[in-house]
Amino acid sequence: MKPYNLISVIDGSCALEQSGLNANGKFRILKSHEINTLQSFCNAMKNKGCGFRQFDGFFVGYSIEQIGKEFDLLRFGNEYILNIELKSELSGKVEEKVHKQMAMNYHYLKFLGMPIIIFTYVENDGFYQYDIEDDSITKISADAAAKILIYQTVDYSANPDLLFVPSNYLISPFNSTDKFINNEYFLTPGQRNAKNEILDEMSKHPFMFSCISANAGTGKTLLLYDVAKELMRAGKRVLIIHCGKLNEGHERLNGKYHWNIISIGTVNSWVAIFALAGCDCIFVDEAQRIREGQLCEITKKAVENKIPVIFSYDVKQFLRDGETRNISDYLEKNYHEAFSSTKNLKNKIRTNKSMASFITNLMNIGRSHDNLNYDCVSIEFIERGYDIKSYIDLLRANGWRSITYTTSKIDEEKDPYINLIDISDKNAHDVIGQEFSKVVFVMDENFWYDENGSLKARESYYSALGMLYQIVTRVVNELKIIVTRNPELYYKLLEIKSMGD
């Protein structure tokens, strides 16, 4: 996206209107009513001494990639970043609406590490400026607003697509627990829509089943926990069942913030049954891993007590062959008389497009045709195990999270991945539902590609491919693969990485 001159935006819109051609949604940058408000704003600034130069260099309707956060007017300068929001005449609590939006905008802009000025122009009402220090707004004169435009020296080299890093705005309830509790995050439009639909359905159907079905990286766990938090604030007794081992974030939510989160392994205990009977709603996370007996017990108890249940799952995430379960299909088959709905989150927000493309090609060469820049991925080869261990220790000291494969407890010594368990204190089962900025893992002679370019792995108690997919989908920013004792695999991975060059 390139910056515009605001006068050009207005004149261009008028020209398209005069052309008599249907240009709506094709060439228009702004809608008609937005152009009218922009015209009003520019006229107000012209009356206070702003000329053509002061209207130049603005990104109009800029939206942060993957997040969907949009700014009306955004301009980068040597002195400060300027954000201007435009509103047609507002009714009701004008200042409350204006303040909420500017506070949200500041949250997104502050990560750029530059001074920020944010003000809103409300047609027929005037100008409001956001006070960063006090988190408040004050009404300012048109003269003051014009001076902000005049005094800024535009930085035409700024590229917001490079400045805004989507991962800065994405948090995990487990890895950023305090931020989650303190509401220091925002949901994407898709997440907000799903949340509103779930809450609306729960208000209409005291007993219901709801499913959040989505791939890794789409924010389904954050959505699930956000809805749970909303209900808890409304006084509801919420039980969350995690289909795996509880992590440190779960324990922090339970201990410090008094949440009620249990592991799926305790569902058959008397304590869990009592908890099910004493709650107002049940949330089940990573539900694709639930066993049929456990699912039957939960749904049976929910039906008996008329307790609504919300499931979150990803059918692609499994750690053992045959483990994954589509909850929607189960509910349709066994409880078709009960109200149920499924929400699908489609857009990946945790991983960037390049990372998502690489992961797709890692699992099946050539499957992704979006061969973007793969600089976020590094492939290295180390022959000796003790060198790998030393290198990973060094990486961990520099902020990398190493994850390895889970071995069988039944006959561990015969597990083909036994030689890799010492490289990390965290395995695929330990990190379910979590996310990390930088992830490193190892691939050895147990992995290879078949003639169709599909990644294959030697069989073990747990699915090696399922564990590998779990590992790589935990990453946010950087992925490092260390290959050992497998030159052919190393060559193939380098080929995949070169697809992004």
C-alpha positions as CSV (number, residue, x, y, z in Angstrom):
1,M,0.0,0.0,0.0
2,K,1.3,3.5,-0.9
3,P,0.5,6.8,0.8
4,Y,-1.9,9.3,-0.8
5,N,-2.5,13.0,-0.9
6,L,-5.9,13.6,0.7
7,I,-6.9,16.1,-1.9
8,S,-6.2,13.5,-4.6
9,V,-8.3,11.0,-2.8
10,I,-11.3,13.5,-2.7
11,D,-10.9,14.6,-6.3
12,G,-10.4,11.0,-7.5
13,S,-13.6,10.0,-5.8
14,C,-15.5,12.9,-7.4
15,A,-14.1,12.0,-10.8
16,L,-15.3,8.4,-10.5
17,E,-18.7,9.6,-9.5
18,Q,-18.9,12.0,-12.5
19,S,-17.8,9.2,-14.9
20,G,-21.1,7.5,-14.5
21,L,-19.4,4.1,-14.3
22,N,-19.9,1.7,-11.5
23,A,-16.7,2.2,-9.5
24,N,-18.0,1.3,-6.0
25,G,-15.8,-1.4,-4.4
26,K,-13.4,-1.5,-7.3
27,F,-11.4,1.7,-7.5
28,R,-12.8,3.8,-4.6
29,I,-10.5,4.1,-1.5
30,L,-13.3,5.3,0.7
31,K,-17.1,5.1,0.7
32,S,-19.2,8.1,-0.2
33,H,-20.1,9.1,3.3
34,E,-16.4,8.7,4.3
35,I,-15.4,11.0,1.5
36,N,-17.8,13.6,2.7
37,T,-16.3,13.5,6.2
38,L,-12.8,13.7,4.8
39,Q,-13.8,16.7,2.7
40,S,-15.2,18.4,5.8
41,F,-12.0,17.7,7.6
42,C,-9.8,19.0,4.8
43,N,-11.9,22.2,4.5
44,A,-11.5,22.8,8.3
45,M,-7.7,22.4,8.0
46,K,-7.5,24.6,4.9
47,N,-9.3,27.4,6.8
48,K,-6.4,27.1,9.4
49,G,-3.5,27.5,6.9
50,C,-3.0,23.9,5.7
51,G,-2.0,23.7,2.0
52,F,-1.5,20.8,-0.5
53,R,1.7,19.7,1.2
54,Q,0.1,19.2,4.6
55,F,-2.4,16.7,3.1
56,D,0.3,14.5,1.6
57,G,1.8,11.2,2.7
58,F,-1.2,9.7,4.3
59,F,-2.0,6.0,4.4
60,V,-5.8,5.9,4.0
61,G,-7.8,3.0,5.5
62,Y,-4.7,1.1,6.3
63,S,-5.3,-2.4,7.9
64,I,-2.6,-4.4,9.8
65,E,-2.1,-7.7,8.0
66,Q,-3.6,-10.8,9.6
67,I,-5.1,-8.7,12.5
68,G,-7.7,-6.7,10.6
69,K,-7.1,-3.5,12.7
70,E,-7.8,-0.5,10.5
71,F,-6.8,3.2,10.8
72,D,-8.6,5.9,8.9
73,L,-5.6,8.1,8.3
74,L,-2.0,7.2,9.3
75,R,1.1,9.2,8.5
76,F,4.7,8.6,9.6
77,G,7.0,11.5,10.3
78,N,10.5,12.2,11.7
79,E,8.9,13.8,14.8
80,Y,5.9,11.5,15.5
81,I,3.4,9.1,14.0
82,L,0.1,10.8,13.3
83,N,-3.2,8.9,13.4
84,I,-6.4,10.8,12.6
85,E,-9.8,9.1,12.9
86,L,-12.8,10.6,11.0
87,K,-16.4,10.4,12.2
88,S,-19.6,11.7,10.7
89,E,-21.9,13.2,13.2
90,L,-22.2,11.0,16.3
91,S,-25.1,10.6,18.7
92,G,-25.2,9.5,22.3
93,K,-22.0,9.1,24.3
94,V,-19.7,10.8,21.7
95,E,-16.7,11.1,24.0
96,E,-16.9,7.5,25.2
97,K,-17.0,6.2,21.7
98,V,-14.1,8.4,20.6
99,H,-12.0,7.6,23.6
100,K,-12.4,3.8,23.2
101,Q,-11.2,3.9,19.6
102,M,-8.3,6.1,20.2
103,A,-7.1,4.0,23.2
104,M,-7.3,0.9,21.0
105,N,-5.3,2.7,18.3
106,Y,-2.6,3.7,20.8
107,H,-2.3,0.0,21.8
108,Y,-1.4,-0.9,18.3
109,L,0.8,2.0,17.5
110,K,2.9,2.0,20.7
111,F,4.8,-1.1,19.6
112,L,6.4,1.0,16.8
113,G,8.5,2.7,19.5
114,M,8.0,6.3,18.3
115,P,6.2,9.4,19.7
116,I,2.5,9.2,18.8
117,I,-0.2,11.8,18.3
118,I,-3.8,10.6,17.9
119,F,-6.8,12.8,17.3
120,T,-10.4,12.3,16.0
121,Y,-12.4,14.7,13.9
122,V,-16.1,14.5,14.5
123,E,-18.1,16.3,11.8
124,N,-20.2,19.1,13.2
125,D,-18.6,18.6,16.6
126,G,-14.9,19.3,16.4
127,F,-11.5,17.7,17.3
128,Y,-10.6,15.4,20.2
129,Q,-7.0,14.5,21.1
130,Y,-5.9,11.4,23.0
131,D,-3.8,12.0,26.1
132,I,-1.4,9.0,26.3
133,E,-0.2,9.7,29.8
134,D,-3.7,9.9,31.4
135,D,-5.5,7.6,29.0
136,S,-8.1,10.4,28.5
137,I,-9.3,12.7,25.7
138,T,-9.5,16.5,25.5
139,K,-11.3,18.7,23.0
140,I,-8.8,20.8,21.0
141,S,-9.3,23.6,18.5
142,A,-9.0,23.4,14.8
143,D,-5.9,25.6,15.1
144,A,-4.2,23.0,17.3
145,A,-5.1,20.2,14.9
146,A,-3.8,22.1,11.9
147,K,-0.5,22.8,13.7
148,I,0.0,19.0,14.2
149,L,-0.3,18.5,10.5
150,I,2.0,21.5,9.7
151,Y,4.8,20.6,12.1
152,Q,5.2,17.0,11.0
153,T,8.0,16.2,8.5
154,V,6.7,13.3,6.5
155,D,8.8,10.2,6.3
156,Y,8.1,8.9,2.8
157,S,10.3,5.8,3.3
158,A,8.1,4.3,6.0
159,N,6.5,1.1,5.1
160,P,3.7,0.1,7.6
161,D,3.7,-3.5,6.2
162,L,7.2,-3.9,7.6
163,L,6.7,-1.8,10.7
164,F,3.7,-3.6,12.1
165,V,4.5,-7.1,13.3
166,P,1.2,-9.0,13.8
167,S,2.8,-11.2,16.6
168,N,3.1,-8.1,18.8
169,Y,-0.7,-8.0,19.1
170,L,-1.4,-11.7,19.6
171,I,-1.2,-13.2,23.1
172,S,-1.7,-16.6,24.6
173,P,-3.8,-17.0,27.8
174,F,-1.0,-19.4,28.9
175,N,2.2,-17.6,27.8
176,S,0.9,-14.1,28.5
177,T,-1.4,-14.8,31.4
178,D,-1.3,-11.4,33.1
179,K,-1.9,-9.6,29.8
180,F,-4.8,-11.9,29.1
181,I,-6.4,-11.2,32.5
182,N,-5.8,-7.5,32.2
183,N,-7.5,-7.4,28.7
184,E,-4.3,-6.2,27.0
185,Y,-5.3,-7.7,23.7
186,F,-7.9,-7.4,21.0
187,L,-9.8,-10.0,19.1
188,T,-9.8,-10.1,15.3
189,P,-13.1,-9.3,13.5
190,G,-13.5,-13.1,12.9
191,Q,-13.0,-13.8,16.6
192,R,-15.3,-11.0,17.7
193,N,-18.1,-12.2,15.4
194,A,-17.8,-15.8,16.7
195,K,-17.8,-14.6,20.3
196,N,-20.9,-12.4,19.8
197,E,-22.7,-15.3,18.1
198,I,-21.8,-17.7,20.9
199,L,-22.9,-15.4,23.6
200,D,-26.1,-14.5,21.7
201,E,-26.9,-18.2,21.2
202,M,-26.3,-18.9,24.9
203,S,-28.7,-16.2,25.9
204,K,-31.4,-17.8,23.7
205,H,-30.6,-21.4,24.5
206,P,-29.8,-22.1,28.2
207,F,-28.7,-25.6,27.1
208,M,-26.7,-25.9,23.9
209,F,-23.6,-27.3,22.4
210,S,-21.2,-25.0,20.5
211,C,-18.1,-25.8,18.6
212,I,-15.1,-23.7,17.6
213,S,-13.4,-25.6,14.7
214,A,-10.2,-24.1,13.4
215,N,-6.7,-24.8,12.3
216,A,-3.6,-24.1,14.3
217,G,-2.7,-20.4,14.6
218,T,-6.2,-19.0,14.1
219,G,-6.7,-18.0,17.7
220,K,-9.3,-20.5,18.8
221,T,-7.9,-21.0,22.3
222,L,-7.8,-17.3,22.9
223,L,-11.4,-17.0,21.7
224,L,-12.5,-19.9,24.0
225,Y,-10.8,-18.4,27.1
226,D,-12.0,-14.9,26.3
227,V,-15.6,-16.2,26.2
228,A,-15.1,-18.0,29.4
229,K,-13.7,-14.9,31.0
230,E,-16.7,-12.9,29.8
231,L,-19.1,-15.4,31.4
232,M,-17.1,-15.5,34.7
233,R,-17.4,-11.7,34.9
234,A,-21.1,-12.1,34.5
235,G,-21.1,-14.3,37.6
236,K,-21.2,-17.7,35.8
237,R,-19.4,-20.7,37.3
238,V,-17.2,-21.9,34.5
239,L,-15.4,-25.2,34.2
240,I,-12.6,-25.6,31.6
241,I,-11.4,-29.1,30.6
242,H,-8.1,-29.2,28.9
243,C,-7.5,-32.3,26.8
244,G,-3.9,-32.7,27.8
245,K,-1.5,-31.9,30.6
246,L,-2.0,-28.6,32.4
247,N,0.8,-26.2,31.6
248,E,2.2,-23.3,33.7
249,G,-0.3,-20.9,32.3
250,H,-3.2,-23.2,33.4
251,E,-1.7,-23.4,36.9
252,R,-1.3,-19.6,37.1
253,L,-4.9,-19.1,36.1
254,N,-6.0,-21.6,38.7
255,G,-3.7,-20.4,41.5
256,K,-3.5,-16.6,41.1
257,Y,-6.8,-15.9,39.4
258,H,-8.9,-18.7,40.8
259,W,-10.1,-20.2,37.6
260,N,-11.4,-23.8,37.5
261,I,-9.3,-25.7,34.9
262,I,-8.9,-29.4,35.0
263,S,-7.0,-31.9,32.9
264,I,-9.1,-34.4,30.8
265,G,-7.3,-37.2,32.7
266,T,-9.3,-36.4,35.8
267,V,-12.8,-36.5,34.1
268,N,-13.5,-40.0,35.4
269,S,-12.7,-39.1,39.0
270,W,-15.3,-38.2,41.5
271,V,-13.8,-34.7,41.9
272,A,-14.4,-34.0,38.2
273,I,-17.9,-35.4,38.2
274,F,-18.8,-33.2,41.1
275,A,-17.2,-30.2,39.3
276,L,-19.3,-31.0,36.2
277,A,-22.5,-31.1,38.2
278,G,-21.7,-27.8,40.0
279,C,-20.9,-25.5,37.1
280,D,-23.0,-23.3,34.9
281,C,-21.1,-24.0,31.7
282,I,-18.3,-26.2,30.4
283,F,-15.5,-25.4,28.0
284,V,-13.4,-28.2,26.4
285,D,-10.2,-27.1,24.8
286,E,-8.2,-29.3,22.3
287,A,-11.3,-31.4,22.1
288,Q,-10.0,-33.3,19.1
289,R,-7.9,-35.4,21.5
290,I,-10.8,-36.4,23.8
291,R,-11.5,-40.1,24.1
292,E,-15.0,-41.3,23.2
293,G,-15.7,-42.5,26.8
294,Q,-14.7,-39.1,28.2
295,L,-16.7,-37.2,25.6
296,C,-19.7,-39.4,26.4
297,E,-19.3,-38.8,30.2
298,I,-19.1,-35.0,29.7
299,T,-22.0,-34.7,27.3
300,K,-24.1,-37.1,29.4
301,K,-23.6,-35.0,32.5
302,A,-24.3,-31.8,30.5
303,V,-27.6,-33.1,29.3
304,E,-28.6,-34.3,32.7
305,N,-27.9,-30.9,34.3
306,K,-28.8,-28.7,31.3
307,I,-25.3,-27.3,31.2
308,P,-24.1,-25.6,27.9
309,V,-20.8,-26.9,26.5
310,I,-18.4,-25.2,24.2
311,F,-15.8,-27.3,22.4
312,S,-12.6,-26.0,20.7
313,Y,-10.7,-28.3,18.4
314,D,-8.5,-28.7,15.3
315,V,-9.0,-32.0,13.6
316,K,-5.5,-31.7,12.1
317,Q,-3.8,-31.7,15.5
318,F,-3.2,-35.2,16.8
319,L,-0.4,-36.9,18.6
320,R,-1.4,-40.5,18.1
321,D,-2.9,-42.1,14.9
322,G,-6.7,-42.3,15.2
323,E,-6.7,-39.9,18.1
324,T,-8.4,-36.9,16.3
325,R,-12.1,-36.5,16.7
326,N,-14.6,-34.2,14.9
327,I,-16.9,-33.1,17.7
328,S,-19.6,-31.6,15.4
329,D,-20.1,-35.0,13.8
330,Y,-20.4,-36.7,17.2
331,L,-23.0,-34.2,18.4
332,E,-25.0,-34.4,15.2
333,K,-25.1,-38.2,15.5
334,N,-25.8,-38.5,19.2
335,Y,-27.6,-35.3,20.2
336,H,-29.3,-34.1,17.0
337,E,-32.3,-32.9,19.0
338,A,-30.2,-30.4,21.0
339,F,-29.4,-27.0,19.7
340,S,-25.8,-26.9,18.4
341,S,-23.7,-24.6,16.2
342,T,-20.2,-24.6,14.8
343,K,-18.0,-21.5,14.3
344,N,-15.1,-21.7,11.9
345,L,-12.0,-19.5,12.2
346,K,-10.2,-19.5,8.9
347,N,-7.5,-16.8,8.9
348,K,-4.2,-17.6,10.6
349,I,-3.1,-14.9,12.9
350,R,-0.3,-16.5,15.0
351,T,1.9,-17.5,12.1
352,N,2.7,-15.1,9.3
353,K,1.9,-16.1,5.7
354,S,5.5,-17.1,4.9
355,M,5.6,-19.4,7.9
356,A,2.3,-20.9,7.1
357,S,3.4,-21.5,3.5
358,F,6.6,-23.2,4.7
359,I,4.9,-25.5,7.1
360,T,2.5,-26.6,4.4
361,N,5.4,-27.4,2.1
362,L,7.3,-29.1,4.9
363,M,4.5,-31.6,5.3
364,N,4.0,-32.0,1.5
365,I,6.4,-30.4,-0.9
366,G,4.7,-28.2,-3.4
367,R,1.3,-28.2,-1.6
368,S,1.6,-24.4,-1.0
369,H,2.0,-22.2,-4.1
370,D,2.4,-19.1,-2.0
371,N,6.2,-19.5,-2.1
372,L,6.9,-16.4,-0.1
373,N,10.1,-15.3,1.5
374,Y,11.2,-18.0,4.0
375,D,13.7,-15.9,5.9
376,C,11.8,-16.8,9.0
377,V,13.1,-20.4,8.7
378,S,16.6,-21.7,9.0
379,I,17.8,-25.2,8.2
380,E,21.1,-26.5,9.8
381,F,22.9,-29.8,9.9
382,I,24.8,-31.1,12.9
383,E,26.2,-34.7,12.9
384,R,27.0,-35.4,16.6
385,G,24.4,-35.5,19.3
386,Y,26.5,-33.8,22.0
387,D,27.0,-30.9,19.5
388,I,23.3,-30.6,19.0
389,K,22.7,-30.5,22.8
390,S,25.3,-27.8,23.2
391,Y,23.9,-25.8,20.3
392,I,20.3,-26.0,21.6
393,D,21.4,-25.0,25.1
394,L,23.0,-21.9,23.5
395,L,19.8,-21.2,21.6
396,R,17.6,-21.6,24.7
397,A,19.8,-19.0,26.5
398,N,18.9,-16.6,23.6
399,G,15.2,-17.0,23.8
400,W,14.5,-20.1,21.7
401,R,12.1,-22.8,22.8
402,S,13.3,-26.3,22.0
403,I,10.6,-29.0,21.7
404,T,11.1,-32.7,21.1
405,Y,9.1,-35.8,20.5
406,T,7.1,-37.7,23.2
407,T,8.3,-41.3,23.6
408,S,6.3,-44.3,24.7
409,K,6.3,-45.0,28.5
410,I,5.5,-48.6,27.8
411,D,8.7,-49.6,26.0
412,E,10.7,-46.4,25.9
413,E,14.0,-48.0,25.1
414,K,12.7,-49.4,21.8
415,D,11.1,-46.1,20.8
416,P,12.8,-44.8,17.6
417,Y,12.9,-41.3,18.9
418,I,14.6,-42.1,22.2
419,N,17.8,-40.5,21.1
420,L,16.1,-37.1,20.7
421,I,14.4,-36.8,24.1
422,D,17.4,-35.3,25.9
423,I,17.6,-32.2,23.7
424,S,14.7,-30.5,25.5
425,D,12.7,-30.6,28.7
426,K,9.5,-30.0,26.7
427,N,7.9,-32.5,24.4
428,A,5.0,-32.2,22.0
429,H,2.5,-33.1,24.7
430,D,3.8,-30.4,27.0
431,V,3.2,-27.5,24.7
432,I,-0.4,-28.2,23.5
433,G,-2.2,-24.9,23.0
434,Q,0.9,-22.8,23.7
435,E,2.8,-20.4,21.4
436,F,6.5,-19.3,21.3
437,S,8.3,-16.6,19.4
438,K,11.2,-18.9,18.3
439,V,11.1,-22.7,18.1
440,V,13.9,-25.1,17.4
441,F,13.5,-28.9,16.9
442,V,15.5,-31.8,15.4
443,M,14.8,-34.2,12.5
444,D,16.9,-37.4,12.1
445,E,17.0,-40.6,10.0
446,N,13.4,-41.4,11.1
447,F,12.0,-38.9,8.6
448,W,12.0,-38.9,4.8
449,Y,10.0,-37.8,1.8
450,D,8.3,-40.3,-0.6
451,E,8.2,-40.0,-4.4
452,N,5.1,-37.7,-4.1
453,G,6.9,-35.2,-1.8
454,S,4.9,-36.2,1.3
455,L,6.8,-36.3,4.6
456,K,7.0,-39.7,6.1
457,A,8.2,-40.9,9.5
458,R,9.0,-44.2,11.2
459,E,6.2,-45.5,13.3
460,S,6.2,-45.2,17.1
461,Y,3.6,-45.3,19.9
462,Y,2.7,-41.6,19.2
463,S,2.4,-40.3,15.6
464,A,5.8,-38.7,14.7
465,L,4.1,-36.6,12.0
466,G,1.4,-35.5,14.4
467,M,4.0,-34.5,17.0
468,L,6.1,-32.7,14.3
469,Y,3.0,-30.8,13.2
470,Q,2.2,-29.9,16.8
471,I,5.8,-28.6,17.3
472,V,5.9,-26.4,14.1
473,T,2.5,-24.9,14.7
474,R,3.6,-23.5,18.1
475,V,5.9,-21.0,16.4
476,V,5.1,-17.3,16.0
477,N,8.2,-15.6,14.4
478,E,11.2,-17.9,13.8
479,L,11.6,-21.6,13.1
480,K,14.9,-23.5,13.1
481,I,15.2,-27.1,12.0
482,I,18.4,-29.0,12.9
483,V,18.9,-32.1,10.8
484,T,21.2,-34.9,12.0
485,R,22.4,-38.2,10.4
486,N,20.2,-37.6,7.3
487,P,21.9,-35.8,4.4
488,E,19.1,-36.6,2.0
489,L,16.5,-35.0,4.3
490,Y,18.8,-32.0,4.8
491,Y,19.0,-31.5,1.0
492,K,15.2,-31.7,0.7
493,L,14.6,-29.2,3.4
494,L,17.1,-26.8,1.8
495,E,15.1,-27.2,-1.5
496,I,11.9,-26.3,0.3
497,K,13.5,-23.3,1.9
498,S,14.8,-22.2,-1.5
499,M,11.3,-22.2,-2.9
500,G,10.8,-18.9,-1.0
501,D,13.9,-17.2,-2.6
